[in-house]
Amino acid sequence: MDLKNESKISLITISDEGYKMIKSILEQQNEKNSFLRIFVQGGCSGLKYAMAIDTNDLEGDTSFDYNGIKVSVDPSSHKYVEGVTVDYDASGPQAGFRITSPTPEMMAGGSCGTGEDSCGCSSGGCGSGSC
């Protein structure tokens, strides 16, 4: 695997709970080439963070290793993803992944859970639902 690594370990942070859940999902996929893709997408109220398990690299992706997990970001999402934290919260009715930015004014939303302010997670993975 040839990963572009421009010290991008600092591009994102993944919490311990987020890391455990992502690692578990990737292991369940049982697909050798599976990796985490983090991106922004147009939503009901502007741009929102999203993530998915992917197996195909896109042209221009920035990919890096995060403690054994391959993470990819497409070029148009790169500037919005820099500095985000990926977390997983298993408690309450809005359990799920949360992607938060150190500069929240850049994004409308910023979470990927089941709450009314996000597009939600469906069977295809976080970010695959629609508003």
N, CA, C and O atoms as a DFTB+ gen file, in Angstrom:
524 C
 N C O
     1  1       0.847      -1.164       0.000
     2  2       0.000       0.000       0.000
     3  2       0.895       1.230       0.000
     4  3       1.745       1.382       0.877
     5  1       0.709       2.094      -0.964
     6  2       1.512       3.306      -1.068
     7  2       0.693       4.485      -0.564
     8  3      -0.177       4.984      -1.276
     9  1       0.958       4.926       0.638
    10  2       0.196       6.012       1.235
    11  2       0.960       7.316       1.110
    12  3       2.151       7.385       1.415
    13  1       0.259       8.356       0.656
    14  2       0.853       9.689       0.700
    15  2       0.895      10.055       2.164
    16  3      -0.142      10.056       2.827
    17  1       2.043      10.359       2.677
    18  2       2.132      10.692       4.088
    19  2       2.957      11.943       4.245
    20  3       4.187      11.898       4.265
    21  1       2.271      13.055       4.357
    22  2       2.924      14.344       4.518
    23  2       2.751      14.795       5.962
    24  3       2.321      15.920       6.218
    25  1       3.089      13.911       6.915
    26  2       2.841      14.150       8.337
    27  2       1.368      14.394       8.580
    28  3       1.000      15.255       9.378
    29  1       0.523      13.639       7.894
    30  2      -0.912      13.831       7.996
    31  2      -1.516      13.156       9.208
    32  3      -2.733      13.194       9.388
    33  1      -0.695      12.540      10.043
    34  2      -1.222      11.978      11.273
    35  2      -1.898      13.088      12.065
    36  3      -2.809      12.817      12.847
    37  1      -1.465      14.342      11.875
    38  2      -2.074      15.462      12.574
    39  2      -3.283      16.025      11.826
    40  3      -3.940      16.937      12.330
    41  1      -3.590      15.506      10.640
    42  2      -4.741      15.973       9.876
    43  2      -6.020      15.759      10.662
    44  3      -6.890      16.629      10.678
    45  1      -6.148      14.599      11.323
    46  2      -7.313      14.285      12.132
    47  2      -6.873      13.659      13.447
    48  3      -5.724      13.247      13.605
    49  1      -7.804      13.598      14.381
    50  2      -7.617      12.864      15.618
    51  2      -8.783      11.891      15.731
    52  3      -9.922      12.244      15.426
    53  1      -8.508      10.692      16.161
    54  2      -9.561       9.709      16.405
    55  2      -9.494       9.349      17.883
    56  3      -8.446       8.940      18.385
    57  1     -10.623       9.504      18.578
    58  2     -10.670       9.177      19.996
    59  2     -10.488       7.667      20.177
    60  3     -10.615       6.902      19.221
    61  1     -10.195       7.250      21.394
    62  2     -10.034       5.825      21.668
    63  2     -11.299       5.042      21.317
    64  3     -11.218       3.980      20.700
    65  1     -12.463       5.559      21.706
    66  2     -13.728       4.875      21.408
    67  2     -13.986       4.844      19.905
    68  3     -14.440       3.833      19.369
    69  1     -13.699       5.945      19.230
    70  2     -13.856       5.991      17.778
    71  2     -12.944       4.999      17.092
    72  3     -13.354       4.297      16.167
    73  1     -11.697       4.943      17.552
    74  2     -10.717       4.019      16.978
    75  2     -11.181       2.570      17.136
    76  3     -11.138       1.790      16.185
    77  1     -11.626       2.219      18.346
    78  2     -12.081       0.846      18.596
    79  2     -13.246       0.476      17.684
    80  3     -13.273      -0.624      17.132
    81  1     -14.209       1.384      17.518
    82  2     -15.382       1.090      16.695
    83  2     -15.001       0.993      15.213
    84  3     -15.467       0.094      14.513
    85  1     -14.168       1.903      14.739
    86  2     -13.739       1.852      13.335
    87  2     -12.964       0.565      13.069
    88  3     -13.201      -0.108      12.066
    89  1     -12.044       0.222      13.962
    90  2     -11.256      -1.009      13.822
    91  2     -12.179      -2.218      13.779
    92  3     -11.981      -3.120      12.966
    93  1     -13.181      -2.244      14.642
    94  2     -14.138      -3.346      14.680
    95  2     -14.932      -3.444      13.371
    96  3     -15.120      -4.536      12.835
    97  1     -15.391      -2.308      12.867
    98  2     -16.149      -2.290      11.605
    99  2     -15.279      -2.792      10.455
   100  3     -15.732      -3.588       9.632
   101  1     -14.029      -2.327      10.401
   102  2     -13.126      -2.769       9.337
   103  2     -12.869      -4.274       9.421
   104  3     -12.811      -4.953       8.397
   105  1     -12.715      -4.791      10.635
   106  2     -12.497      -6.232      10.803
   107  2     -13.731      -7.014      10.387
   108  3     -13.603      -8.083       9.791
   109  1     -14.922      -6.510      10.686
   110  2     -16.166      -7.173      10.284
   111  2     -16.328      -7.181       8.774
   112  3     -16.902      -8.116       8.216
   113  1     -15.828      -6.148       8.109
   114  2     -15.904      -6.076       6.649
   115  2     -15.152      -7.234       6.012
   116  3     -15.524      -7.729       4.948
   117  1     -14.080      -7.658       6.688
   118  2     -13.267      -8.774       6.212
   119  2     -12.837      -8.578       4.755
   120  3     -12.753      -9.533       3.982
   121  1     -12.575      -7.350       4.410
   122  2     -12.115      -6.985       3.063
   123  2     -10.717      -6.406       3.216
   124  3     -10.528      -5.405       3.908
   125  1      -9.754      -7.021       2.584
   126  2      -8.357      -6.641       2.751
   127  2      -8.099      -5.161       2.455
   128  3      -7.271      -4.536       3.118
   129  1      -8.793      -4.601       1.475
   130  2      -8.517      -3.236       1.035
   131  2      -9.442      -2.186       1.646
   132  3      -9.443      -1.044       1.187
   133  1     -10.228      -2.533       2.668
   134  2     -11.149      -1.573       3.295
   135  2     -10.386      -0.500       4.071
   136  3      -9.368      -0.773       4.707
   137  1     -10.901       0.711       4.004
   138  2     -10.316       1.814       4.754
   139  2     -11.395       2.829       5.092
   140  3     -12.511       2.758       4.577
   141  1     -11.057       3.771       5.959
   142  2     -11.974       4.818       6.372
   143  2     -11.816       6.019       5.450
   144  3     -10.706       6.502       5.227
   145  1     -12.926       6.489       4.921
   146  2     -12.937       7.713       4.124
   147  2     -13.696       8.769       4.918
   148  3     -14.810       8.526       5.382
   149  1     -13.087       9.945       5.071
   150  2     -13.731      11.073       5.726
   151  2     -13.875      12.171       4.680
   152  3     -12.931      12.469       3.948
   153  1     -15.067      12.774       4.615
   154  2     -15.327      13.762       3.574
   155  2     -16.407      14.724       4.026
   156  3     -17.015      14.543       5.081
   157  1     -16.638      15.738       3.228
   158  2     -17.761      16.639       3.454
   159  2     -18.740      16.441       2.308
   160  3     -18.363      16.102       1.186
   161  1     -19.999      16.662       2.627
   162  2     -21.035      16.543       1.605
   163  2     -22.049      17.646       1.822
   164  3     -22.192      18.172       2.926
   165  1     -22.756      17.991       0.746
   166  2     -23.814      18.975       0.864
   167  2     -24.959      18.376       1.641
   168  3     -25.342      17.228       1.415
   169  1     -25.501      19.141       2.547
   170  2     -26.602      18.658       3.359
   171  2     -27.749      19.634       3.342
   172  3     -27.787      20.563       2.534
   173  1     -28.685      19.414       4.243
   174  2     -29.886      20.240       4.337
   175  2     -29.547      21.702       4.598
   176  3     -30.220      22.607       4.105
   177  1     -28.496      21.919       5.379
   178  2     -28.164      23.277       5.809
   179  2     -26.733      23.652       5.473
   180  3     -26.103      24.400       6.220
   181  1     -26.212      23.154       4.378
   182  2     -24.835      23.438       4.010
   183  2     -23.997      22.182       4.048
   184  3     -24.515      21.078       3.881
   185  1     -22.702      22.343       4.266
   186  2     -21.789      21.209       4.290
   187  2     -21.859      20.472       5.611
   188  3     -22.048      21.077       6.666
   189  1     -21.704      19.154       5.540
   190  2     -21.672      18.315       6.735
   191  2     -20.545      17.320       6.596
   192  3     -20.192      16.911       5.490
   193  1     -19.974      16.927       7.738
   194  2     -18.972      15.873       7.736
   195  2     -19.654      14.540       7.526
   196  3     -20.799      14.338       7.929
   197  1     -18.937      13.639       6.892
   198  2     -19.425      12.283       6.688
   199  2     -18.229      11.344       6.657
   200  3     -17.087      11.765       6.470
   201  1     -18.516      10.081       6.841
   202  2     -17.468       9.074       6.760
   203  2     -18.099       7.783       6.272
   204  3     -19.297       7.554       6.436
   205  1     -17.269       6.949       5.671
   206  2     -17.730       5.679       5.137
   207  2     -16.559       4.717       5.067
   208  3     -15.396       5.121       5.073
   209  1     -16.887       3.457       5.001
   210  2     -15.876       2.445       4.727
   211  2     -15.807       2.321       3.205
   212  3     -16.831       2.169       2.539
   213  1     -14.610       2.385       2.674
   214  2     -14.422       2.385       1.227
   215  2     -13.375       1.352       0.867
   216  3     -12.623       0.892       1.726
   217  1     -13.326       0.988      -0.404
   218  2     -12.295       0.078      -0.908
   219  2     -11.605       0.627      -2.149
   220  3     -10.676       0.013      -2.671
   221  1     -12.062       1.791      -2.621
   222  2     -11.499       2.365      -3.843
   223  2     -10.903       3.735      -3.578
   224  3     -11.573       4.628      -3.060
   225  1      -9.641       3.893      -3.937
   226  2      -8.989       5.189      -3.849
   227  2      -9.498       6.076      -4.977
   228  3      -9.778       5.600      -6.077
   229  1      -9.613       7.364      -4.693
   230  2      -9.983       8.342      -5.702
   231  2      -8.748       9.113      -6.111
   232  3      -7.808       9.263      -5.331
   233  1      -8.756       9.596      -7.332
   234  2      -7.625      10.379      -7.805
   235  2      -7.453      11.607      -6.929
   236  3      -8.412      12.338      -6.681
   237  1      -6.246      11.832      -6.465
   238  2      -5.934      12.990      -5.657
   239  2      -6.152      12.805      -4.162
   240  3      -5.911      13.732      -3.388
   241  1      -6.607      11.613      -3.735
   242  2      -6.799      11.363      -2.307
   243  2      -5.520      11.604      -1.526
   244  3      -4.422      11.327      -2.010
   245  1      -5.668      12.118      -0.327
   246  2      -4.591      12.102       0.644
   247  2      -4.902      10.937       1.556
   248  3      -5.942      10.927       2.215
   249  1      -4.022       9.960       1.605
   250  2      -4.211       8.774       2.431
   251  2      -3.067       8.669       3.410
   252  3      -1.925       8.996       3.087
   253  1      -3.375       8.210       4.610
   254  2      -2.355       8.062       5.634
   255  2      -2.763       6.961       6.586
   256  3      -3.923       6.551       6.629
   257  1      -1.805       6.493       7.339
   258  2      -2.027       5.445       8.325
   259  2      -2.263       6.092       9.682
   260  3      -1.464       6.913      10.133
   261  1      -3.357       5.723      10.326
   262  2      -3.643       6.193      11.678
   263  2      -3.651       4.973      12.588
   264  3      -4.681       4.322      12.759
   265  1      -2.505       4.670      13.165
   266  2      -2.358       3.525      14.068
   267  2      -2.910       2.229      13.469
   268  3      -3.625       1.480      14.134
   269  1      -2.568       1.981      12.211
   270  2      -2.985       0.741      11.565
   271  2      -4.274       0.832      10.771
   272  3      -4.684      -0.145      10.143
   273  1      -4.919       1.991      10.788
   274  2      -6.124       2.202       9.992
   275  2      -5.782       3.149       8.856
   276  3      -5.279       4.247       9.093
   277  1      -6.050       2.735       7.627
   278  2      -5.856       3.638       6.491
   279  2      -7.020       4.620       6.472
   280  3      -8.183       4.226       6.561
   281  1      -6.693       5.898       6.355
   282  2      -7.689       6.961       6.281
   283  2      -7.431       7.734       4.995
   284  3      -6.290       8.083       4.695
   285  1      -8.495       8.003       4.230
   286  2      -8.376       8.771       2.992
   287  2      -9.312       9.967       3.018
   288  3     -10.416       9.915       3.560
   289  1      -8.831      11.050       2.409
   290  2      -9.600      12.297       2.294
   291  2      -9.455      12.765       0.855
   292  3      -8.343      12.834       0.333
   293  1     -10.577      13.090       0.207
   294  2     -10.515      13.579      -1.168
   295  2     -10.058      15.042      -1.177
   296  3     -10.173      15.735      -0.166
   297  1      -9.545      15.505      -2.306
   298  2      -8.977      16.860      -2.363
   299  2      -9.960      17.978      -2.003
   300  3      -9.565      18.950      -1.359
   301  1     -11.213      17.865      -2.397
   302  2     -12.164      18.944      -2.115
   303  2     -12.573      18.986      -0.643
   304  3     -13.042      20.021      -0.170
   305  1     -12.404      17.885       0.087
   306  2     -12.760      17.846       1.509
   307  2     -11.587      18.195       2.411
   308  3     -11.772      18.520       3.584
   309  1     -10.390      18.129       1.864
   310  2      -9.173      18.249       2.671
   311  2      -9.174      19.481       3.576
   312  3      -8.881      19.366       4.766
   313  1      -9.494      20.646       3.038
   314  2      -9.414      21.876       3.841
   315  2     -10.439      21.904       4.965
   316  3     -10.231      22.585       5.969
   317  1     -11.545      21.175       4.815
   318  2     -12.569      21.147       5.856
   319  2     -12.281      20.094       6.925
   320  3     -12.733      20.219       8.063
   321  1     -11.535      19.066       6.556
   322  2     -11.277      17.942       7.443
   323  2     -10.073      18.187       8.346
   324  3      -9.956      17.573       9.407
   325  1      -9.198      19.063       7.939
   326  2      -7.984      19.300       8.712
   327  2      -8.305      19.722      10.139
   328  3      -8.992      20.719      10.364
   329  1      -7.798      18.949      11.104
   330  2      -7.973      19.253      12.511
   331  2      -9.200      18.651      13.171
   332  3      -9.411      18.852      14.367
   333  1     -10.026      17.910      12.414
   334  2     -11.231      17.347      13.011
   335  2     -10.919      16.207      13.968
   336  3      -9.847      15.604      13.919
   337  1     -11.877      15.931      14.832
   338  2     -11.802      14.797      15.746
   339  2     -12.963      13.862      15.449
   340  3     -14.112      14.293      15.350
   341  1     -12.651      12.571      15.306
   342  2     -13.664      11.546      15.106
   343  2     -13.839      10.835      16.441
   344  3     -12.874      10.345      17.027
   345  1     -15.077      10.785      16.914
   346  2     -15.381      10.155      18.187
   347  2     -16.575       9.231      17.999
   348  3     -17.331       9.363      17.036
   349  1     -16.735       8.302      18.922
   350  2     -17.906       7.430      18.922
   351  2     -18.513       7.471      20.304
   352  3     -17.828       7.249      21.302
   353  1     -19.801       7.754      20.359
   354  2     -20.527       7.803      21.623
   355  2     -21.631       6.758      21.550
   356  3     -22.526       6.860      20.711
   357  1     -21.578       5.762      22.417
   358  2     -22.546       4.665      22.411
   359  2     -23.735       4.933      23.314
   360  3     -24.633       4.096      23.400
   361  1     -23.770       6.063      23.983
   362  2     -24.839       6.308      24.951
   363  2     -25.987       7.105      24.344
   364  3     -25.802       7.894      23.418
   365  1     -27.153       6.882      24.882
   366  2     -28.315       7.690      24.537
   367  2     -28.917       7.403      23.181
   368  3     -28.417       6.573      22.422
   369  1     -30.002       8.106      22.888
   370  2     -30.725       7.880      21.636
   371  2     -29.989       8.401      20.399
   372  3     -30.339       8.036      19.277
   373  1     -28.986       9.239      20.588
   374  2     -28.230       9.753      19.449
   375  2     -26.846       9.135      19.379
   376  3     -25.871       9.801      19.034
   377  1     -26.771       7.854      19.711
   378  2     -25.493       7.143      19.664
   379  2     -24.961       7.129      18.238
   380  3     -25.725       7.059      17.275
   381  1     -23.651       7.197      18.120
   382  2     -23.036       7.129      16.805
   383  2     -21.726       7.881      16.761
   384  3     -21.213       8.348      17.778
   385  1     -21.204       7.984      15.564
   386  2     -19.962       8.714      15.352
   387  2     -20.244      10.208      15.365
   388  3     -21.312      10.661      14.951
   389  1     -19.280      10.952      15.843
   390  2     -19.325      12.409      15.830
   391  2     -18.022      12.900      15.215
   392  3     -16.937      12.462      15.597
   393  1     -18.141      13.793      14.282
   394  2     -16.963      14.423      13.690
   395  2     -17.070      15.898      14.038
   396  3     -18.000      16.581      13.610
   397  1     -16.114      16.381      14.815
   398  2     -16.162      17.771      15.249
   399  2     -14.937      18.519      14.753
   400  3     -13.851      17.955      14.615
   401  1     -15.135      19.790      14.491
   402  2     -14.086      20.651      13.956
   403  2     -13.592      21.601      15.031
   404  3     -14.368      22.037      15.881
   405  1     -12.300      21.928      14.999
   406  2     -11.799      22.941      15.926
   407  2     -12.316      24.329      15.555
   408  3     -12.253      25.255      16.363
   409  1     -12.825      24.472      14.335
   410  2     -13.418      25.729      13.886
   411  2     -14.844      25.440      13.418
   412  3     -15.092      25.372      12.214
   413  1     -15.782      25.271      14.348
   414  2     -17.134      24.838      14.006
   415  2     -17.885      25.784      13.085
   416  3     -18.842      25.372      12.429
   417  1     -17.474      27.038      13.023
   418  2     -18.156      27.967      12.131
   419  2     -17.959      27.611      10.656
   420  3     -18.672      28.119       9.791
   421  1     -16.981      26.729      10.371
   422  2     -16.735      26.316       8.989
   423  2     -17.820      25.386       8.468
   424  3     -18.043      25.305       7.260
   425  1     -18.498      24.679       9.377
   426  2     -19.439      23.651       8.960
   427  2     -20.798      23.876       9.604
   428  3     -20.897      24.359      10.733
   429  1     -21.836      23.520       8.873
   430  2     -23.165      23.426       9.465
   431  2     -23.332      21.977       9.858
   432  3     -23.117      21.089       9.033
   433  1     -23.696      21.722      11.052
   434  2     -23.798      20.329      11.502
   435  2     -22.483      19.930      12.108
   436  3     -21.990      20.606      13.011
   437  1     -21.907      18.861      11.643
   438  2     -20.629      18.424      12.153
   439  2     -20.701      17.119      12.897
   440  3     -19.718      16.702      13.511
   441  1     -21.841      16.465      12.858
   442  2     -21.918      15.165      13.508
   443  2     -22.501      14.162      12.538
   444  3     -23.146      14.515      11.551
   445  1     -22.264      12.945      12.836
   446  2     -22.829      11.886      12.012
   447  2     -23.450      10.884      12.961
   448  3     -22.848       9.858      13.276
   449  1     -24.631      11.179      13.406
   450  2     -25.344      10.301      14.321
   451  2     -26.760      10.149      13.848
   452  3     -27.028      10.185      12.647
   453  1     -27.669       9.978      14.776
   454  2     -29.050       9.783      14.392
   455  2     -29.917      10.972      14.761
   456  3     -31.143      10.890      14.684
   457  1     -29.311      12.060      15.153
   458  2     -30.073      13.233      15.562
   459  2     -30.664      13.973      14.381
   460  3     -30.269      13.749      13.237
   461  1     -31.605      14.849      14.658
   462  2     -32.300      15.553      13.591
   463  2     -31.414      16.552      12.862
   464  3     -31.759      16.983      11.762
   465  1     -30.287      16.929      13.440
   466  2     -29.408      17.894      12.794
   467  2     -28.371      17.244      11.892
   468  3     -27.483      17.926      11.380
   469  1     -28.470      15.942      11.693
   470  2     -27.500      15.281      10.833
   471  2     -28.225      14.376       9.860
   472  3     -29.396      14.049      10.051
   473  1     -27.528      13.979       8.828
   474  2     -28.141      13.112       7.836
   475  2     -28.217      11.671       8.311
   476  3     -29.021      10.898       7.790
   477  1     -27.409      11.294       9.277
   478  2     -27.545       9.976       9.882
   479  2     -26.664       8.920       9.274
   480  3     -25.969       9.141       8.283
   481  1     -26.714       7.785       9.889
   482  2     -25.949       6.634       9.451
   483  2     -26.934       5.557       9.038
   484  3     -27.867       5.249       9.779
   485  1     -26.738       4.995       7.886
   486  2     -27.588       3.900       7.449
   487  2     -26.728       2.667       7.265
   488  3     -25.554       2.664       7.634
   489  1     -27.286       1.648       6.712
   490  2     -26.568       0.383       6.602
   491  2     -25.304       0.479       5.763
   492  3     -24.426      -0.376       5.872
   493  1     -25.200       1.499       4.932
   494  2     -24.014       1.668       4.106
   495  2     -22.876       2.344       4.820
   496  3     -21.801       2.512       4.244
   497  1     -23.081       2.736       6.057
   498  2     -22.023       3.392       6.818
   499  2     -22.343       4.844       7.033
   500  3     -23.275       5.385       6.437
   501  1     -21.590       5.456       7.863
   502  2     -21.823       6.838       8.222
   503  2     -21.692       7.718       6.995
   504  3     -20.746       7.589       6.219
   505  1     -22.633       8.596       6.833
   506  2     -22.579       9.512       5.692
   507  2     -23.312       9.007       4.483
   508  3     -23.406       9.719       3.483
   509  1     -23.845       7.782       4.538
   510  2     -24.507       7.254       3.346
   511  2     -25.995       7.546       3.343
   512  3     -26.676       7.286       2.350
   513  1     -26.512       8.086       4.446
   514  2     -27.926       8.432       4.495
   515  2     -28.171       9.726       3.758
   516  3     -27.229      10.392       3.329
   517  1     -29.429      10.085       3.610
   518  2     -29.740      11.351       2.971
   519  2     -30.755      12.098       3.805
   520  3     -31.500      11.497       4.579
   521  1     -30.784      13.423       3.645
   522  2     -31.700      14.240       4.443
   523  2     -33.095      14.159       3.882
   524  3     -34.013      14.781       4.418
